Amino acid sequence: MAENREQDHENASDSKNQKHQSNRPISGKKTFLIRLVLVIFTVVIVIGGGIYWFLTRHDVSTDDAFTAGRSIMIAPHVKGYVTELLVNDNQFVHKGDILVKIDDRDYQAARDQAAAELDQAEGQYLASRYMLEVAKKNFPGRLKAAQGQLSDAQAQLFKSKTDFSRQHNIARPATTQQAIDYSTAAFNSAKAAVVQAEGNLLIATPVEANIGNASSQVDQRKGVLEEAKAKLRQAELNLEWTVIRAPHDGWISKRNIEQGNFVNVGQSLFSIVEPEVWVVANYKETQITHMRIGQKVKIEVDAYPFLDLEGHVDSLQLGTGAVFSAFPPENATGNYVKIVQRVPVKILIDKGLDPKIPLPLGLSVVPTVYTK
């Protein structure tokens, strides 16, 4: 019995060794295959990474980029109560559409008053022109009349002087005291008439000055007329500005006005965001080495990852963001620590936009510039 047990134990050990020897080649083959797969996978990754690096080695991208556009603040030229508000939040408007109406009754009255003042100024201007034409005739005529009066007075003086001398030089019995008195009075009267005629001639002498004065009155009235025209034009503008129209196509944004509110000149009512949108990307100064105007750009929008936007580099700002900040750095003072600066780059979108999906301003985007 003991011999049989030992023989069975030996047979079991032999069979176990045979199984172990038969499994050893299979296990080694699996290890070889796993190592081969790992090597192939590593080689593929290295080759793929090398190809990707080779193809994208000249591409530069940044996540410090945002959508930008034109936002126009709408403010009134005149003050008053809002009688009509014809727009709502985020509404699209076209150029020339009426947005707001302000109470215009005061401005209509001011326009009518300015029109009346203009009519009055025009009448005064025409009257001054007529007076100038009259002055061109009257003053030369007055001068000639004064000269004639002086000549007549001088003639009368000569006659009365002759009579005076005759009456005083003839014998007393040949005349009477009355005749002597008459000749004396006539002589004195003639001398007074000459003095008066000389005064009138002196008054009538400055003909050119008098005509010039009339001409200056015309110029003055013309100035008043132009001032009245300007006031009327201003009144008409004020009346026209009571109706606020859209200066461009766009969407209404940041509306902070309601019908019935009182608005002042320059007060912000709302903004109009124009449809044109572009990208402002703040690239590091080390990324713009090979960047040139016109290079193609691929744009990814965080809000709409399904959009496939393409564009091109439009321009590079001639100054970093730090230069145009409220407090630019003073690198010449204190300890200096070099910081990589960023340069704003304007990128225009060429295609890929969906008219049904407007891009709000300020969205985060990731542009990639193909520099080669």
C-alpha positions in Angstrom: 0.0 0.0 0.0 2.8 2.4 0.9 4.5 1.7 -2.4 1.3 2.4 -4.3 1.0 5.8 -2.6 4.5 6.8 -3.3 4.0 5.7 -6.9 0.8 7.8 -7.2 2.6 10.8 -5.7 5.4 10.5 -8.2 2.9 10.3 -11.0 1.1 13.4 -9.9 4.4 15.4 -9.6 5.4 14.3 -13.1 2.0 15.4 -14.6 2.3 18.8 -12.8 5.7 19.4 -14.1 4.6 18.5 -17.6 1.7 21.0 -17.4 4.1 23.7 -16.1 6.5 23.1 -18.9 3.6 23.2 -21.5 2.3 26.7 -20.1 5.7 28.4 -20.1 5.9 29.1 -23.9 2.3 30.5 -23.9 3.1 33.0 -21.1 6.2 34.2 -22.8 4.4 34.7 -26.1 1.8 36.9 -24.4 4.5 39.1 -22.8 6.2 39.5 -26.1 2.9 40.6 -27.7 2.1 43.1 -25.0 5.6 44.6 -25.2 5.3 44.8 -29.0 1.9 46.6 -28.7 3.3 49.1 -26.2 6.3 49.8 -28.4 4.1 50.3 -31.5 1.7 52.5 -29.5 4.6 54.6 -28.2 6.0 54.9 -31.7 2.6 56.0 -33.1 2.2 58.6 -30.4 5.7 59.9 -31.0 5.2 60.0 -34.7 1.7 61.5 -34.4 3.0 64.1 -32.0 5.9 65.0 -34.2 3.6 65.3 -37.2 1.2 67.5 -35.2 4.1 69.7 -34.0 5.4 70.0 -37.5 2.1 71.0 -38.9 1.2 73.4 -36.1 4.7 74.7 -35.2 3.9 78.1 -36.8 0.3 78.5 -35.4 -0.1 80.9 -32.5 -3.3 81.0 -30.4 -4.5 82.6 -27.2 -7.5 82.4 -24.9 -7.1 86.1 -24.0 -9.4 87.2 -26.8 -13.0 88.6 -27.0 -15.5 89.7 -29.5 -15.7 93.5 -30.1 -17.8 95.9 -32.1 -19.3 99.4 -32.2 -21.6 100.5 -29.5 -23.2 103.9 -30.1 -24.6 105.7 -27.0 -27.9 107.5 -27.9 -28.4 110.8 -26.0 -30.8 113.7 -26.7 -29.8 117.1 -28.0 -32.7 118.8 -26.2 -34.3 118.3 -22.8 -38.0 117.6 -22.1 -40.5 114.9 -21.3 -40.6 111.6 -23.3 -44.0 111.5 -25.0 -43.3 108.3 -27.1 -40.9 105.4 -26.6 -40.9 103.3 -29.7 -38.2 100.7 -29.0 -37.8 97.8 -26.5 -34.9 95.9 -25.0 -32.7 94.1 -27.6 -34.9 95.2 -30.5 -33.2 95.4 -33.9 -33.7 98.8 -35.6 -32.7 100.2 -38.9 -31.0 103.5 -39.7 -33.6 106.4 -39.7 -36.1 104.6 -37.5 -37.8 106.8 -34.9 -36.7 105.7 -31.4 -38.0 108.4 -29.0 -40.2 111.5 -29.2 -39.8 114.4 -26.8 -42.5 117.0 -26.0 -42.0 119.6 -28.7 -44.5 122.3 -27.8 -42.0 124.7 -26.3 -39.7 124.2 -29.3 -42.5 125.0 -31.7 -43.2 128.2 -29.9 -39.5 129.1 -30.0 -39.4 128.4 -33.7 -42.4 130.6 -34.4 -40.8 133.5 -32.3 -37.6 133.1 -34.2 -39.5 133.2 -37.5 -41.2 136.5 -36.5 -37.9 138.0 -35.5 -36.5 137.1 -38.8 -39.3 138.8 -40.6 -38.7 141.9 -38.6 -35.0 141.8 -39.3 -35.6 141.4 -43.0 -37.9 144.5 -43.0 -35.4 146.6 -41.2 -32.6 145.4 -43.5 -34.7 146.4 -46.6 -35.5 149.8 -45.1 -31.8 150.5 -44.5 -31.0 149.6 -48.1 -33.6 152.0 -49.3 -32.3 154.7 -47.0 -28.8 154.2 -48.4 -30.1 154.7 -51.9 -31.9 157.9 -50.7 -28.7 159.1 -49.0 -26.7 158.7 -52.1 -29.1 161.3 -53.7 -30.0 163.5 -50.8 -26.6 164.3 -49.4 -25.0 165.4 -52.7 -28.2 167.4 -53.4 -28.0 169.1 -50.0 -24.4 170.1 -50.6 -25.3 171.7 -53.9 -28.3 173.5 -52.3 -26.1 174.8 -49.5 -23.6 176.0 -52.0 -26.4 177.8 -54.0 -27.7 179.4 -50.8 -24.3 180.7 -49.9 -23.9 182.2 -53.4 -27.3 183.9 -53.1 -26.5 185.1 -49.6 -23.2 186.5 -50.8 -25.0 188.3 -53.7 -27.5 189.7 -51.4 -24.7 190.8 -49.1 -23.0 192.6 -52.0 -26.2 194.4 -53.0 -27.1 195.4 -49.4 -23.5 196.6 -48.8 -23.7 198.7 -52.0 -27.0 200.2 -50.9 -25.6 200.8 -47.4 -22.5 202.6 -48.8 -24.6 204.7 -51.1 -27.1 205.8 -48.4 -24.3 206.7 -46.1 -22.1 208.6 -48.6 -24.7 210.7 -50.4 -25.6 214.2 -49.2 -28.1 214.3 -46.4 -30.8 216.3 -48.2 -30.7 213.7 -51.0 -32.0 210.9 -48.8 -34.1 210.2 -45.8 -33.3 208.7 -42.4 -35.7 205.9 -43.2 -33.8 204.9 -46.3 -30.5 205.0 -44.3 -32.1 202.7 -41.7 -33.4 200.3 -44.3 -30.0 200.0 -45.9 -28.4 199.4 -42.6 -30.9 196.7 -41.7 -30.6 195.0 -45.1 -26.8 195.0 -44.8 -26.9 193.4 -41.4 -29.5 190.9 -42.5 -27.4 190.0 -45.6 -24.4 189.4 -43.4 -26.4 187.1 -41.1 -27.7 185.2 -44.2 -24.2 184.6 -45.4 -23.1 183.2 -42.0 -26.2 181.0 -42.0 -25.5 179.8 -45.6 -21.9 179.1 -44.6 -23.1 177.0 -41.7 -25.5 175.0 -43.9 -22.7 174.4 -46.4 -20.4 173.2 -43.6 -23.2 170.8 -42.5 -23.7 169.5 -46.0 -20.0 169.2 -46.9 -19.3 165.6 -45.5 -21.2 163.8 -48.2 -19.1 160.7 -48.2 -19.2 160.4 -44.5 -23.0 160.7 -44.4 -23.3 158.1 -47.2 -20.9 155.8 -45.3 -23.0 156.1 -42.2 -26.1 155.0 -44.1 -24.0 152.1 -45.6 -22.9 151.0 -42.1 -26.5 151.0 -41.1 -27.2 148.5 -43.9 -24.3 146.4 -42.7 -25.6 146.5 -39.2 -29.1 145.5 -40.2 -27.6 142.7 -42.3 -25.8 141.4 -39.3 -29.0 141.5 -37.3 -30.7 139.6 -40.2 -28.0 136.9 -40.2 -28.3 136.5 -36.5 -32.1 136.1 -36.8 -31.6 133.5 -39.5 -29.2 131.6 -37.2 -31.7 131.8 -34.3 -34.4 130.4 -36.6 -32.1 127.6 -37.8 -31.3 126.7 -34.2 -34.9 126.7 -33.3 -35.7 124.5 -36.2 -32.9 122.1 -35.2 -34.2 122.0 -31.6 -37.6 121.1 -32.9 -36.2 118.5 -35.2 -34.1 117.0 -32.4 -37.3 116.3 -30.4 -37.5 113.2 -32.6 -34.6 110.9 -32.0 -33.8 108.6 -34.9 -31.4 105.6 -35.2 -28.0 106.7 -36.7 -27.2 103.1 -37.7 -28.6 99.6 -38.0 -28.2 97.6 -34.8 -29.7 96.2 -31.6 -31.0 98.3 -28.7 -29.0 97.6 -25.5 -28.8 99.0 -22.0 -32.2 100.8 -22.2 -32.7 103.0 -19.1 -35.5 105.2 -20.2 -39.3 105.0 -19.9 -42.1 106.9 -21.5 -42.9 110.0 -19.4 -39.4 110.4 -18.0 -37.7 113.8 -18.1 -34.5 113.7 -20.0 -31.6 116.2 -20.1 -29.2 117.1 -22.9 -26.5 114.4 -23.1 -28.2 111.9 -20.9 -27.7 108.3 -21.9 -30.9 106.7 -23.0 -29.6 103.4 -24.5 -27.0 102.1 -26.8 -27.1 100.6 -30.3 -24.8 97.7 -31.0 -24.0 97.5 -34.7 -24.1 94.1 -36.5 -20.4 94.2 -37.5 -18.4 92.1 -35.0 -14.6 91.4 -34.9 -12.2 89.8 -32.4 -9.6 91.6 -30.3 -6.9 89.1 -29.3 -4.3 90.0 -26.7 -1.2 88.0 -27.9 2.0 87.9 -25.9 4.8 89.9 -27.4 6.7 86.7 -28.1 3.8 85.4 -30.2 3.7 88.2 -32.8 7.2 87.6 -34.2 5.9 86.1 -37.5 2.4 87.6 -37.4 1.5 89.7 -40.4 -1.6 91.5 -41.7 -3.8 89.3 -43.9 -2.8 86.0 -42.3 -5.7 83.5 -41.9 -7.2 82.9 -38.5 -9.4 80.1 -37.1 -11.7 81.3 -34.4 -13.4 79.1 -31.8 -16.3 80.6 -29.7 -16.7 79.3 -26.2 -20.5 80.0 -26.3 -21.1 78.4 -29.7 -18.5 75.6 -30.2 -20.3 74.4 -33.3 -19.5 77.6 -35.2 -16.6 77.3 -37.6 -15.4 80.8 -38.0 -12.6 81.9 -40.2 -11.0 85.4 -40.5 -7.8 87.2 -41.1 -5.5 89.6 -39.2 -6.6 93.1 -39.8 -4.1 95.1 -37.8 -1.8 95.2 -34.7 -2.2 97.9 -32.2 0.9 100.1 -32.1 1.3 99.9 -28.4 0.8 97.3 -25.6 -2.1 97.3 -23.3 0.0 98.6 -20.5 1.0 101.7 -22.5 -2.7 102.8 -22.8 -3.7 102.0 -19.3 -4.9 104.6 -16.9 -1.6 104.4 -15.0 1.2 103.3 -17.4 4.2 101.7 -15.8 7.3 103.8 -15.1 10.0 101.3 -15.8 12.8 103.9 -15.3 12.0 104.1 -11.6 12.5 101.6 -8.8 13.3 97.9 -9.2 12.5 96.5 -12.6 10.8 93.1 -13.1 10.4 92.0 -16.7 6.8 91.0 -17.5 5.8 89.6 -20.8 3.6 92.3 -22.4 0.5 91.7 -24.6 -0.3 93.4 -27.9 -4.0 93.7 -29.0 -4.6 92.3 -32.5 -7.7 93.1 -34.4 -9.1 90.0 -36.3 -11.9 90.4 -38.8 -14.4 87.5 -39.3 -14.7 86.5 -43.0 -17.1 83.6 -42.9 -18.9 81.1 -40.7 -21.3 83.5 -39.0 -24.9 82.4 -38.6 -27.4 85.3 -39.2 -29.7 83.7 -36.6 -27.0 83.7 -34.0 -25.7 87.2 -33.4 -22.4 87.4 -31.4 -22.7 89.6 -28.3 -19.8 91.8 -27.6 -17.3 90.5 -25.0 -17.7 86.8 -25.7 -14.6 84.6 -25.0 -13.0 83.2 -28.1 -9.8 81.3 -29.0 -8.2 82.5 -32.2 -5.4 80.6 -33.9 -3.3 82.5 -36.4 -1.6 80.6 -39.2 1.6 82.5 -39.5 3.0 80.2 -42.3 
